[in-house]
Amino acid sequence: MSAHKDFVKPNEAYVASFGDKGNLPLPPSKKLLIVTCMDARINVYAELGIREGEAHIVRNAGGVAKEALRSIIISQRLLGTREIAVFHHTGCGMLTFDTAGLREQAVDEFEFLDVESDVKFLQEHPLVLPETKVTGWVYEVETGKIRQIV
Ligand SMILES: [Zn+2]
């Protein structure tokens, strides 16, 4: 596989229109962190109207809050974010594996919770700052639409 060979040309176009984004401050201006799935069909920036410099985006298989925790702690303590939006989505490939089956393949520790449970996990976690606003969402891969669940 050599998909990487397609990087350079689009990057040249990107650099040509990069503008002053090199001057953006490090802390996200919206004080927002988004947890979402690594699913290749999801374009978080386009779907939510987020631009560079505005939010941290943490992606993993399933958009699992527990797996995102290390990044969330750094984001809050070092870079000032105070809001978390957890996104799960329809047609998630991660839901087609059962947790017990994954455990047998040595991918322990990961439970694929529903979005409400992931929000609750973050609200109750002692290392997540108590003043954090946490919301939970579902993204529909079929339509591009988002729905707030919590
Ligand atoms: Zn997914």
Backbone and ligand atoms as CSV (ligand in chain L), in Angstrom:
chain,resi,resn,atom,element,x,y,z
A,1,MET,N,N,0.852,-1.198,0.000
A,1,MET,CA,C,0.000,0.000,0.000
A,1,MET,C,C,0.885,1.245,0.000
A,2,SER,N,N,0.486,2.216,-0.767
A,2,SER,CA,C,1.314,3.416,-0.841
A,2,SER,C,C,0.476,4.684,-0.909
A,3,ALA,N,N,-0.556,4.732,-0.081
A,3,ALA,CA,C,-1.413,5.916,-0.030
A,3,ALA,C,C,-0.611,7.158,0.328
A,4,HIS,N,N,0.489,6.967,1.063
A,4,HIS,CA,C,1.295,8.121,1.488
A,4,HIS,C,C,1.864,8.893,0.300
A,5,LYS,N,N,1.936,8.234,-0.848
A,5,LYS,CA,C,2.481,8.930,-2.015
A,5,LYS,C,C,1.549,10.046,-2.499
A,6,ASP,N,N,0.318,10.040,-2.014
A,6,ASP,CA,C,-0.637,11.085,-2.396
A,6,ASP,C,C,-0.596,12.294,-1.455
A,7,PHE,N,N,0.316,12.312,-0.500
A,7,PHE,CA,C,0.341,13.401,0.489
A,7,PHE,C,C,0.859,14.724,-0.078
A,8,VAL,N,N,1.938,14.642,-0.833
A,8,VAL,CA,C,2.728,15.841,-1.118
A,8,VAL,C,C,1.980,16.883,-1.956
A,9,LYS,N,N,1.333,16.459,-2.985
A,9,LYS,CA,C,0.660,17.424,-3.866
A,9,LYS,C,C,-0.459,18.198,-3.160
A,10,PRO,N,N,-1.379,17.502,-2.491
A,10,PRO,CA,C,-2.412,18.250,-1.745
A,10,PRO,C,C,-1.803,19.150,-0.669
A,11,ASN,N,N,-0.684,18.706,-0.091
A,11,ASN,CA,C,-0.065,19.528,0.941
A,11,ASN,C,C,0.465,20.836,0.365
A,12,GLU,N,N,0.979,20.789,-0.850
A,12,GLU,CA,C,1.467,22.022,-1.484
A,12,GLU,C,C,0.323,23.024,-1.646
A,13,ALA,N,N,-0.838,22.528,-2.034
A,13,ALA,CA,C,-2.006,23.401,-2.175
A,13,ALA,C,C,-2.426,23.955,-0.810
A,14,TYR,N,N,-2.353,23.113,0.189
A,14,TYR,CA,C,-2.717,23.522,1.553
A,14,TYR,C,C,-1.783,24.627,2.059
A,15,VAL,N,N,-0.493,24.427,1.841
A,15,VAL,CA,C,0.504,25.414,2.271
A,15,VAL,C,C,0.267,26.755,1.559
A,16,ALA,N,N,-0.103,26.676,0.292
A,16,ALA,CA,C,-0.319,27.901,-0.491
A,16,ALA,C,C,-1.448,28.752,0.081
A,17,SER,N,N,-2.427,28.106,0.738
A,17,SER,CA,C,-3.547,28.872,1.309
A,17,SER,C,C,-3.543,28.834,2.844
A,18,PHE,N,N,-2.381,28.602,3.417
A,18,PHE,CA,C,-2.266,28.431,4.868
A,18,PHE,C,C,-2.531,29.717,5.647
A,19,GLY,N,N,-2.232,30.853,5.012
A,19,GLY,CA,C,-2.502,32.146,5.648
A,19,GLY,C,C,-1.715,32.340,6.921
A,20,ASP,N,N,-2.378,32.928,7.942
A,20,ASP,CA,C,-1.669,33.234,9.191
A,20,ASP,C,C,-1.953,32.200,10.285
A,21,LYS,N,N,-2.352,31.009,9.900
A,21,LYS,CA,C,-2.671,29.981,10.903
A,21,LYS,C,C,-1.451,29.579,11.740
A,22,GLY,N,N,-0.265,29.892,11.250
A,22,GLY,CA,C,0.947,29.618,12.022
A,22,GLY,C,C,1.031,30.434,13.295
A,23,ASN,N,N,0.199,31.477,13.401
A,23,ASN,CA,C,0.204,32.333,14.592
A,23,ASN,C,C,-0.879,31.982,15.604
A,24,LEU,N,N,-1.634,30.934,15.338
A,24,LEU,CA,C,-2.707,30.572,16.275
A,24,LEU,C,C,-2.137,30.210,17.632
A,25,PRO,N,N,-2.798,30.640,18.723
A,25,PRO,CA,C,-2.336,30.221,20.050
A,25,PRO,C,C,-2.565,28.726,20.274
A,26,LEU,N,N,-1.779,28.136,21.159
A,26,LEU,CA,C,-1.874,26.700,21.444
A,26,LEU,C,C,-3.185,26.301,22.142
A,27,PRO,N,N,-3.652,27.048,23.165
A,27,PRO,CA,C,-4.900,26.642,23.830
A,27,PRO,C,C,-6.104,26.834,22.892
A,28,PRO,N,N,-7.005,25.855,22.825
A,28,PRO,CA,C,-8.160,25.961,21.928
A,28,PRO,C,C,-9.073,27.132,22.308
A,29,SER,N,N,-9.396,27.995,21.338
A,29,SER,CA,C,-10.130,29.226,21.635
A,29,SER,C,C,-11.548,28.972,22.133
A,30,LYS,N,N,-12.166,27.854,21.746
A,30,LYS,CA,C,-13.518,27.548,22.239
A,30,LYS,C,C,-13.483,26.800,23.571
A,31,LYS,N,N,-12.303,26.562,24.115
A,31,LYS,CA,C,-12.151,25.785,25.353
A,31,LYS,C,C,-12.923,24.464,25.282
A,32,LEU,N,N,-12.884,23.850,24.114
A,32,LEU,CA,C,-13.701,22.680,23.810
A,32,LEU,C,C,-12.832,21.490,23.436
A,33,LEU,N,N,-13.228,20.307,23.922
A,33,LEU,CA,C,-12.609,19.054,23.506
A,33,LEU,C,C,-13.702,18.127,22.986
A,34,ILE,N,N,-13.453,17.529,21.844
A,34,ILE,CA,C,-14.405,16.606,21.242
A,34,ILE,C,C,-13.799,15.209,21.251
A,35,VAL,N,N,-14.593,14.223,21.717
A,35,VAL,CA,C,-14.194,12.818,21.644
A,35,VAL,C,C,-15.034,12.177,20.555
A,36,THR,N,N,-14.393,11.540,19.597
A,36,THR,CA,C,-15.170,10.888,18.548
A,36,THR,C,C,-14.441,9.665,18.001
A,37,CYS,N,N,-15.143,8.922,17.165
A,37,CYS,CA,C,-14.595,7.687,16.596
A,37,CYS,C,C,-13.567,7.994,15.509
A,38,MET,N,N,-12.683,7.022,15.304
A,38,MET,CA,C,-11.682,7.170,14.245
A,38,MET,C,C,-12.261,6.869,12.861
A,39,ASP,N,N,-13.527,6.485,12.796
A,39,ASP,CA,C,-14.184,6.131,11.527
A,39,ASP,C,C,-13.824,7.120,10.413
A,40,ALA,N,N,-13.367,6.581,9.302
A,40,ALA,CA,C,-12.846,7.398,8.200
A,40,ALA,C,C,-13.919,8.244,7.511
A,41,ARG,N,N,-15.187,7.950,7.769
A,41,ARG,CA,C,-16.263,8.711,7.128
A,41,ARG,C,C,-16.596,9.993,7.876
A,42,ILE,N,N,-15.987,10.188,9.037
A,42,ILE,CA,C,-16.344,11.331,9.876
A,42,ILE,C,C,-15.348,12.466,9.691
A,43,ASN,N,N,-15.851,13.622,9.246
A,43,ASN,CA,C,-15.049,14.831,9.090
A,43,ASN,C,C,-15.508,15.824,10.153
A,44,VAL,N,N,-14.865,15.760,11.300
A,44,VAL,CA,C,-15.322,16.531,12.458
A,44,VAL,C,C,-15.341,18.036,12.157
A,45,TYR,N,N,-14.317,18.514,11.490
A,45,TYR,CA,C,-14.219,19.958,11.213
A,45,TYR,C,C,-15.393,20.426,10.362
A,46,ALA,N,N,-15.670,19.718,9.281
A,46,ALA,CA,C,-16.743,20.128,8.370
A,46,ALA,C,C,-18.113,19.958,9.012
A,47,GLU,N,N,-18.288,18.848,9.723
A,47,GLU,CA,C,-19.598,18.502,10.278
A,47,GLU,C,C,-20.031,19.491,11.370
A,48,LEU,N,N,-19.083,20.052,12.111
A,48,LEU,CA,C,-19.426,20.924,13.242
A,48,LEU,C,C,-19.002,22.377,13.036
A,49,GLY,N,N,-18.430,22.684,11.902
A,49,GLY,CA,C,-18.004,24.059,11.663
A,49,GLY,C,C,-16.865,24.494,12.576
A,50,ILE,N,N,-16.001,23.549,12.912
A,50,ILE,CA,C,-14.851,23.846,13.772
A,50,ILE,C,C,-13.657,24.205,12.883
A,51,ARG,N,N,-12.902,25.202,13.297
A,51,ARG,CA,C,-11.700,25.568,12.542
A,51,ARG,C,C,-10.435,25.337,13.368
A,52,GLU,N,N,-9.311,25.381,12.687
A,52,GLU,CA,C,-8.028,25.209,13.363
A,52,GLU,C,C,-7.923,26.183,14.531
A,53,GLY,N,N,-7.390,25.710,15.639
A,53,GLY,CA,C,-7.190,26.571,16.801
A,53,GLY,C,C,-8.373,26.614,17.752
A,54,GLU,N,N,-9.491,26.001,17.390
A,54,GLU,CA,C,-10.703,26.159,18.199
A,54,GLU,C,C,-10.972,25.032,19.192
A,55,ALA,N,N,-10.564,23.800,18.887
A,55,ALA,CA,C,-10.936,22.670,19.743
A,55,ALA,C,C,-9.904,21.563,19.667
A,56,HIS,N,N,-9.790,20.806,20.750
A,56,HIS,CA,C,-9.045,19.548,20.707
A,56,HIS,C,C,-9.979,18.467,20.201
A,57,ILE,N,N,-9.474,17.605,19.345
A,57,ILE,CA,C,-10.272,16.499,18.847
A,57,ILE,C,C,-9.517,15.208,19.147
A,58,VAL,N,N,-10.130,14.358,19.977
A,58,VAL,CA,C,-9.507,13.094,20.388
A,58,VAL,C,C,-10.288,11.974,19.720
A,59,ARG,N,N,-9.599,11.175,18.935
A,59,ARG,CA,C,-10.284,10.119,18.197
A,59,ARG,C,C,-9.733,8.753,18.587
A,60,ASN,N,N,-10.628,7.784,18.683
A,60,ASN,CA,C,-10.214,6.398,18.906
A,60,ASN,C,C,-11.314,5.486,18.385
A,61,ALA,N,N,-11.102,4.194,18.446
A,61,ALA,CA,C,-12.093,3.240,17.972
A,61,ALA,C,C,-13.347,3.319,18.840
A,62,GLY,N,N,-14.422,3.846,18.308
A,62,GLY,CA,C,-15.683,3.934,19.018
A,62,GLY,C,C,-15.956,5.267,19.705
A,63,GLY,N,N,-14.976,6.155,19.777
A,63,GLY,CA,C,-15.167,7.406,20.518
A,63,GLY,C,C,-15.336,7.126,22.005
A,64,VAL,N,N,-14.477,6.263,22.550
A,64,VAL,CA,C,-14.592,5.784,23.928
A,64,VAL,C,C,-13.989,6.805,24.900
A,65,ALA,N,N,-14.796,7.284,25.841
A,65,ALA,CA,C,-14.355,8.323,26.774
A,65,ALA,C,C,-13.189,7.850,27.638
A,66,LYS,N,N,-13.286,6.598,28.098
A,66,LYS,CA,C,-12.245,6.067,28.981
A,66,LYS,C,C,-10.881,6.080,28.293
A,67,GLU,N,N,-10.854,5.710,27.038
A,67,GLU,CA,C,-9.593,5.684,26.291
A,67,GLU,C,C,-9.082,7.105,26.014
A,68,ALA,N,N,-9.980,8.076,25.987
A,68,ALA,CA,C,-9.600,9.472,25.707
A,68,ALA,C,C,-9.125,10.196,26.965
A,69,LEU,N,N,-9.238,9.548,28.111
A,69,LEU,CA,C,-9.047,10.227,29.397
A,69,LEU,C,C,-7.690,10.919,29.552
A,70,ARG,N,N,-6.629,10.257,29.129
A,70,ARG,CA,C,-5.295,10.848,29.270
A,70,ARG,C,C,-5.224,12.180,28.516
A,71,SER,N,N,-5.748,12.205,27.316
A,71,SER,CA,C,-5.752,13.436,26.522
A,71,SER,C,C,-6.652,14.494,27.151
A,72,ILE,N,N,-7.779,14.069,27.718
A,72,ILE,CA,C,-8.706,15.003,28.360
A,72,ILE,C,C,-8.028,15.693,29.552
A,73,ILE,N,N,-7.314,14.931,30.345
A,73,ILE,CA,C,-6.638,15.491,31.522
A,73,ILE,C,C,-5.610,16.533,31.095
A,74,ILE,N,N,-4.812,16.213,30.087
A,74,ILE,CA,C,-3.808,17.163,29.584
A,74,ILE,C,C,-4.498,18.400,29.009
A,75,SER,N,N,-5.553,18.192,28.256
A,75,SER,CA,C,-6.289,19.294,27.630
A,75,SER,C,C,-6.837,20.259,28.678
A,76,GLN,N,N,-7.390,19.695,29.753
A,76,GLN,CA,C,-7.982,20.545,30.794
A,76,GLN,C,C,-6.919,21.222,31.657
A,77,ARG,N,N,-5.949,20.449,32.105
A,77,ARG,CA,C,-4.982,20.966,33.083
A,77,ARG,C,C,-3.954,21.883,32.449
A,78,LEU,N,N,-3.534,21.577,31.224
A,78,LEU,CA,C,-2.456,22.356,30.609
A,78,LEU,C,C,-2.946,23.351,29.567
A,79,LEU,N,N,-4.095,23.101,28.966
A,79,LEU,CA,C,-4.511,23.948,27.845
A,79,LEU,C,C,-5.911,24.524,28.001
A,80,GLY,N,N,-6.466,24.399,29.210
A,80,GLY,CA,C,-7.620,25.205,29.603
A,80,GLY,C,C,-8.983,24.836,29.055
A,81,THR,N,N,-9.158,23.642,28.480
A,81,THR,CA,C,-10.503,23.328,27.982
A,81,THR,C,C,-11.445,23.031,29.157
A,82,ARG,N,N,-12.717,23.412,28.987
A,82,ARG,CA,C,-13.698,23.252,30.065
A,82,ARG,C,C,-15.012,22.657,29.579
A,83,GLU,N,N,-15.043,22.233,28.333
A,83,GLU,CA,C,-16.257,21.624,27.802
A,83,GLU,C,C,-15.850,20.386,27.009
A,84,ILE,N,N,-16.632,19.299,27.152
A,84,ILE,CA,C,-16.368,18.067,26.403
A,84,ILE,C,C,-17.638,17.668,25.667
A,85,ALA,N,N,-17.511,17.374,24.386
A,85,ALA,CA,C,-18.632,16.817,23.623
A,85,ALA,C,C,-18.218,15.425,23.149
A,86,VAL,N,N,-18.985,14.410,23.570
A,86,VAL,CA,C,-18.699,13.031,23.192
A,86,VAL,C,C,-19.600,12.655,22.022
A,87,PHE,N,N,-18.995,12.205,20.950
A,87,PHE,CA,C,-19.753,11.786,19.770
A,87,PHE,C,C,-19.605,10.293,19.535
A,88,HIS,N,N,-20.743,9.594,19.482
A,88,HIS,CA,C,-20.769,8.263,18.913
A,88,HIS,C,C,-21.465,8.400,17.564
A,89,HIS,N,N,-21.565,7.320,16.798
A,89,HIS,CA,C,-22.213,7.463,15.492
A,89,HIS,C,C,-22.923,6.191,15.073
A,90,THR,N,N,-23.836,6.346,14.142
A,90,THR,CA,C,-24.550,5.190,13.607
A,90,THR,C,C,-23.584,4.378,12.751
A,91,GLY,N,N,-23.850,3.094,12.636
A,91,GLY,CA,C,-23.030,2.234,11.783
A,91,GLY,C,C,-21.595,2.119,12.245
A,92,CYS,N,N,-21.385,2.204,13.561
A,92,CYS,CA,C,-20.012,2.149,14.077
A,92,CYS,C,C,-19.484,0.723,13.999
A,93,GLY,N,N,-18.380,0.542,13.316
A,93,GLY,CA,C,-17.764,-0.776,13.180
A,93,GLY,C,C,-17.391,-1.375,14.518
A,94,MET,N,N,-17.146,-0.502,15.512
A,94,MET,CA,C,-16.709,-0.993,16.817
A,94,MET,C,C,-17.817,-1.771,17.514
A,95,LEU,N,N,-19.073,-1.490,17.157
A,95,LEU,CA,C,-20.186,-2.182,17.792
A,95,LEU,C,C,-20.383,-3.583,17.217
A,96,THR,N,N,-19.727,-3.866,16.118
A,96,THR,CA,C,-19.865,-5.190,15.529
A,96,THR,C,C,-18.916,-6.205,16.171
A,97,PHE,N,N,-17.962,-5.718,16.971
A,97,PHE,CA,C,-17.122,-6.627,17.745
A,97,PHE,C,C,-17.707,-6.707,19.145
A,98,ASP,N,N,-17.777,-7.887,19.720
A,98,ASP,CA,C,-18.240,-7.895,21.104
A,98,ASP,C,C,-17.024,-7.810,22.024
A,99,THR,N,N,-17.261,-7.183,23.169
A,99,THR,CA,C,-16.156,-6.883,24.075
A,99,THR,C,C,-15.423,-8.152,24.526
A,100,ALA,N,N,-16.175,-9.215,24.793
A,100,ALA,CA,C,-15.541,-10.459,25.239
A,100,ALA,C,C,-14.612,-11.011,24.152
A,101,GLY,N,N,-15.054,-10.943,22.904
A,101,GLY,CA,C,-14.233,-11.412,21.787
A,101,GLY,C,C,-12.939,-10.636,21.673
A,102,LEU,N,N,-13.029,-9.299,21.867
A,102,LEU,CA,C,-11.834,-8.465,21.802
A,102,LEU,C,C,-10.876,-8.796,22.934
A,103,ARG,N,N,-11.449,-9.074,24.089
A,103,ARG,CA,C,-10.627,-9.385,25.258
A,103,ARG,C,C,-9.764,-10.603,24.988
A,104,GLU,N,N,-10.368,-11.590,24.326
A,104,GLU,CA,C,-9.605,-12.789,23.956
A,104,GLU,C,C,-8.422,-12.439,23.056
A,105,GLN,N,N,-8.598,-11.393,22.281
A,105,GLN,CA,C,-7.499,-10.967,21.409
A,105,GLN,C,C,-6.604,-9.933,22.092
A,106,ALA,N,N,-6.639,-9.930,23.423
A,106,ALA,CA,C,-5.747,-9.098,24.233
A,106,ALA,C,C,-5.979,-7.597,24.082
A,107,VAL,N,N,-7.171,-7.213,23.704
A,107,VAL,CA,C,-7.514,-5.793,23.699
A,107,VAL,C,C,-8.411,-5.588,24.926
A,108,ASP,N,N,-7.780,-5.719,26.080
A,108,ASP,CA,C,-8.545,-5.665,27.326
A,108,ASP,C,C,-8.878,-4.216,27.669
A,109,GLU,N,N,-9.676,-4.021,28.683
A,109,GLU,CA,C,-9.943,-2.699,29.247
A,109,GLU,C,C,-10.967,-1.905,28.457
A,110,PHE,N,N,-11.303,-2.315,27.241
A,110,PHE,CA,C,-12.191,-1.466,26.455
A,110,PHE,C,C,-13.598,-2.006,26.443
A,111,GLU,N,N,-14.459,-1.205,27.006
A,111,GLU,CA,C,-15.864,-1.510,26.938
A,111,GLU,C,C,-16.484,-0.469,26.028
A,112,PHE,N,N,-17.279,-0.897,25.087
A,112,PHE,CA,C,-17.938,0.068,24.224
A,112,PHE,C,C,-19.282,0.429,24.830
A,113,LEU,N,N,-19.292,1.553,25.521
A,113,LEU,CA,C,-20.479,1.998,26.222
A,113,LEU,C,C,-21.343,2.846,25.301
A,114,ASP,N,N,-22.623,2.999,25.667
A,114,ASP,CA,C,-23.442,3.938,24.904
A,114,ASP,C,C,-23.041,5.363,25.288
A,115,VAL,N,N,-23.504,6.332,24.524
A,115,VAL,CA,C,-23.020,7.704,24.703
A,115,VAL,C,C,-23.422,8.279,26.070
A,116,GLU,N,N,-24.618,7.889,26.569
A,116,GLU,CA,C,-25.044,8.358,27.894
A,116,GLU,C,C,-24.060,7.882,28.973
A,117,SER,N,N,-23.654,6.611,28.869
A,117,SER,CA,C,-22.737,6.051,29.868
A,117,SER,C,C,-21.366,6.707,29.788
A,118,ASP,N,N,-20.935,7.045,28.563
A,118,ASP,CA,C,-19.648,7.731,28.409
A,118,ASP,C,C,-19.700,9.128,29.034
A,119,VAL,N,N,-20.820,9.828,28.866
A,119,VAL,CA,C,-20.985,11.154,29.478
A,119,VAL,C,C,-20.955,11.023,31.001
A,120,LYS,N,N,-21.685,10.048,31.520
A,120,LYS,CA,C,-21.737,9.811,32.962
A,120,LYS,C,C,-20.338,9.484,33.502
A,121,PHE,N,N,-19.614,8.660,32.780
A,121,PHE,CA,C,-18.250,8.300,33.168
A,121,PHE,C,C,-17.401,9.561,33.346
A,122,LEU,N,N,-17.495,10.490,32.411
A,122,LEU,CA,C,-16.683,11.716,32.488
A,122,LEU,C,C,-17.168,12.631,33.604
A,123,GLN,N,N,-18.495,12.733,33.771
A,123,GLN,CA,C,-19.044,13.606,34.822
A,123,GLN,C,C,-18.641,13.133,36.215
A,124,GLU,N,N,-18.475,11.820,36.357
A,124,GLU,CA,C,-18.188,11.263,37.680
A,124,GLU,C,C,-16.704,11.010,37.920
A,125,HIS,N,N,-15.888,11.167,36.881
A,125,HIS,CA,C,-14.477,10.812,37.032
A,125,HIS,C,C,-13.731,11.862,37.855
A,126,PRO,N,N,-12.986,11.429,38.879
A,126,PRO,CA,C,-12.310,12.385,39.774
A,126,PRO,C,C,-11.238,13.230,39.086
A,127,LEU,N,N,-10.712,12.790,37.961
A,127,LEU,CA,C,-9.659,13.562,37.288
A,127,LEU,C,C,-10.213,14.533,36.236
A,128,VAL,N,N,-11.509,14.468,35.978
A,128,VAL,CA,C,-12.135,15.452,35.082
A,128,VAL,C,C,-12.613,16.601,35.959
A,129,LEU,N,N,-12.265,17.836,35.606
A,129,LEU,CA,C,-12.589,18.980,36.454
A,129,LEU,C,C,-14.104,19.080,36.668
A,130,PRO,N,N,-14.519,19.335,37.926
A,130,PRO,CA,C,-15.958,19.290,38.244
A,130,PRO,C,C,-16.801,20.333,37.492
A,131,GLU,N,N,-16.194,21.455,37.089
A,131,GLU,CA,C,-16.974,22.487,36.398
A,131,GLU,C,C,-17.142,22.202,34.897
A,132,THR,N,N,-16.667,21.035,34.444
A,132,THR,CA,C,-16.721,20.706,33.011
A,132,THR,C,C,-18.148,20.486,32.536
A,133,LYS,N,N,-18.496,21.136,31.423
A,133,LYS,CA,C,-19.789,20.880,30.774
A,133,LYS,C,C,-19.588,19.708,29.816
A,134,VAL,N,N,-20.350,18.610,30.016
A,134,VAL,CA,C,-20.212,17.427,29.168
A,134,VAL,C,C,-21.527,17.168,28.426
A,135,THR,N,N,-21.470,17.060,27.121
A,135,THR,CA,C,-22.651,16.712,26.337
A,135,THR,C,C,-22.371,15.449,25.527
A,136,GLY,N,N,-23.442,14.765,25.117
A,136,GLY,CA,C,-23.304,13.525,24.354
A,136,GLY,C,C,-24.143,13.590,23.075
A,137,TRP,N,N,-23.583,13.091,21.989
A,137,TRP,CA,C,-24.181,13.248,20.668
A,137,TRP,C,C,-24.079,11.972,19.858
A,138,VAL,N,N,-24.950,11.888,18.856
A,138,VAL,CA,C,-24.813,10.832,17.853
A,138,VAL,C,C,-24.729,11.496,16.479
A,139,TYR,N,N,-23.759,11.054,15.695
A,139,TYR,CA,C,-23.603,11.510,14.318
A,139,TYR,C,C,-24.139,10.423,13.395
A,140,GLU,N,N,-24.976,10.816,12.459
A,140,GLU,CA,C,-25.544,9.850,11.510
A,140,GLU,C,C,-24.702,9.813,10.238
A,141,VAL,N,N,-24.005,8.692,10.036
A,141,VAL,CA,C,-23.144,8.592,8.844
A,141,VAL,C,C,-23.970,8.556,7.556
A,142,GLU,N,N,-25.249,8.197,7.676
A,142,GLU,CA,C,-26.099,8.095,6.483
A,142,GLU,C,C,-26.503,9.460,5.942
A,143,THR,N,N,-26.610,10.448,6.855
A,143,THR,CA,C,-27.154,11.757,6.451
A,143,THR,C,C,-26.218,12.920,6.763
A,144,GLY,N,N,-25.234,12.701,7.629
A,144,GLY,CA,C,-24.360,13.790,8.060
A,144,GLY,C,C,-24.928,14.586,9.225
A,145,LYS,N,N,-26.108,14.181,9.686
A,145,LYS,CA,C,-26.798,14.929,10.741
A,145,LYS,C,C,-26.319,14.566,12.139
A,146,ILE,N,N,-26.335,15.558,13.067
A,146,ILE,CA,C,-25.997,15.282,14.462
A,146,ILE,C,C,-27.257,15.388,15.323
A,147,ARG,N,N,-27.292,14.586,16.386
A,147,ARG,CA,C,-28.407,14.601,17.355
A,147,ARG,C,C,-27.834,14.671,18.751
A,148,GLN,N,N,-28.323,15.601,19.565
A,148,GLN,CA,C,-27.869,15.666,20.958
A,148,GLN,C,C,-28.655,14.658,21.792
A,149,ILE,N,N,-27.937,13.829,22.546
A,149,ILE,CA,C,-28.559,12.797,23.378
A,149,ILE,C,C,-28.564,13.222,24.837
A,150,VAL,N,N,-27.473,13.837,25.275
A,150,VAL,CA,C,-27.362,14.297,26.668
A,150,VAL,C,C,-26.931,15.752,26.647
L,1,ZN,ZN,ZN,-17.082,4.182,14.878
